């Protein structure tokens, strides 16, 4: 799981709240993390692999949205590998990890491993948060016809730049001037927690707003495509709205326990003695949410693939087919040979409104297909309602 408490655990003079959760059944906790991360990792990879019986698709350029969804899954896979590696070392070499608690110890490798593994996990999951934010931004821009594959470079710069900047800044402030003096005051810990939870809170607050505006824009596009709002188009808009809801539901399920746990631990830190009897229920709630974090955080990758693509099945096709991309939208093939239409020559088309209408409808179909990719039923309805399908 990903928690800033794992970085503070690397401090020999860690606070009492961190000591409480990290020392609570460490063998059970590490086993839970390994089991959850392993299952989530295998199921995520199974979801992304090509399946037998898939409809062959032509080799088209992947849309920016499908690229972002793939990158989110990659971040979750790499973060899960980090959790498995760190928990395995903690579980298999308890004496090695115990050296972290030795103040002014001569062996730097335990502390280096603690800091390095915690930074790896935090960096990958933070990057996943930023990519999820970029997905919401890209969905809104695509439906407004202001985005495309060219914007993916900007998303890379923003995602990796901000993830690295916030991670390094938070770690530097926490461990300044050395590991032996970190956690001596809130001026060390608070900036670290802020830089960790900023991208998470950004997704929780901003993404629902962007998704809501995107759904409204989708309804307007579907109404304006042919001047009517048919039952098929209404269902397509509803399925896009449900897809966004599933994405936010998975995110809330996987990370709400982190926010609750951190709030409880901060409350315990402000108490003179966290072992007082009146605080027993709060301590129990903090320990329960700590274990829940170990289960839900590593499962985010698999749950996201369910929200993105649905259950893709277990019949894996290990034969590599040059004509297929497993994460590409099924609906891309409905818009012709090219992923994007040719620009309209308005000088030659000014007296041909049907040509302009057909091109606008193609652009609308492509924008909608990027948001509904992976949903076979939506793609079929989009194809049937497309003017290309109707023979315009």
C-alpha positions, 0 to 999 in steps of 0.5 A: 500500500502507499502511505506517507507513514512508510517514509516516516517509518524510515526515521529512527525517531519516528512519532508514536502514531507511526510506531503504532500502525507499523508495529501492529502485526507486521507479519500479517500486514506484509502478508496481506500486502503481498497477497493483495498486490500479487492478485491485483498484478496478475488480474491486471495483466490478464485484463490487458492481454489479448483474448481469443475470439476478439474481433480483429481490428485494423492497426490504427493510432491509439487515441490519447485517452486509450494511451492514458488508460494504459499508462495508468495501468502501467503505474499501478503494475509497477507500484504493485511490484514495489509493494511486493518487493518491499513487503517480501524483504520486510517479511523475509529479513526482519533483522535487516529492517530492525536496523532502521530503528538504530540511531546513529547506526553504521549500516546505511543499507536498511535506511537506504532500502526503506527510503528507496522502496517508499519513494518508488511506491509513492512516485508510481502511485502519485504519477497514476493520480496525475494520469487520472487527472489528465484523463479527465482533462483529456476527456473534456478537451476531446469532446470539445475537439481541442485535444489529440495525440499531440497533447500526450507530450504535454501530459507526460511533462506535467505528470512525471514532472509534478510527480517527481517534483512533489515526491523529491520535495516532500522527501527532502523536507522530511529527511532534512538535514538527516534521517536521525533528525527527521520527525523532530517537529511538524515542520518536517512531516506536514510538507511531506504529507501535503505533497503526498495527498495533493494529487489524490485530493485533486482527483477527488475534487476536480475529476467529478467536475470535469466528468460532469461537464464532459457528460453534458457536452456529450449530450449536446454533441449527440443532439446536434449530430443529426438534430434529434436525440434517439434512444440509442444516443441516450443510452450511449450518453448514459453508458459514458456517464456510468463509466465515469462514475465507475472510475470515481467509485473505484478511486474512492473505494481504494483511497478513502481508507487512506484519508480516514487513517491519516486523519485518525493518526494525526488526531492521535499525534496531537494527544499527550499519550496515545495509549490512554483508555479513552483513545482505544476506539480511535486506535482500533479504527486506525489499525483497522483502516491500516489493514484495509489500506494494505488490501485496497491500494494494490487492487486499484489497478485491477479495479480500474481495468474493470471500470475502463474495459469491463471483464475481458475474460480469461481466454488469453491469446498468446499469439502476437497479432500485428493487426491488434492492439489489446487496449485500443478502442473497439470503436476506432474501426467505425470511423474509417481507415484513419484515426482522424478525418481529413481536414475540411476544405471550406472553400470547395465545400461551401456549397456542399452542406452534406459534405460538411455535415458528414465531416462534423459527424465523423468528428463527433463519432470519433470524440464519442468513441474515445470516451466509450472505447472498450464498451462493445455495445456502445461501439455497435450503437455508435456504428449503426447511428453513424452517417458512414454506416448509413451510407451518407 
